[in-house]
Amino acid sequence: MNTYNWEIQAFKVKRNEGELVNVVYQIQFLYRATDGEFKTFVQDMATIGSPDEENYTEYENLTQDQVIGWLENSVDVDALKSFVDSKLLKVRANNSKTLRPPF
């Protein structure tokens, strides 16, 4: 059974939007799939909508859970899963892996 997780890599922000500063409008992410020792990922960028000024969270107060919620509302998660699942099948079938140097 595959497990999935998000890795937030970077944000594109608008320096100012009205009275708000450092307003996130794009999120660069990895979406990973793991099945035992087999792993793969897809890297992408998601554009999110303008913030609600009344419920705005300052950039320095953002949480990973909040950003993942934005991603889940902005991208087709089922399509991401299907894509990484198909990549994982190829990784398993290839019967090879990448190792880091032992030193």
Secondary structure, 3 states (H helix, E strand, C coil): CCEEEEEEEEEEEEEEECCEEEEEEEEEEEEEEEECCEEEEEEEEEECCCCCHHHCCCHHHCCHHHHHHHHHHHCCHHHHHHHHHHHHHHHHHHCCCCCCCCC
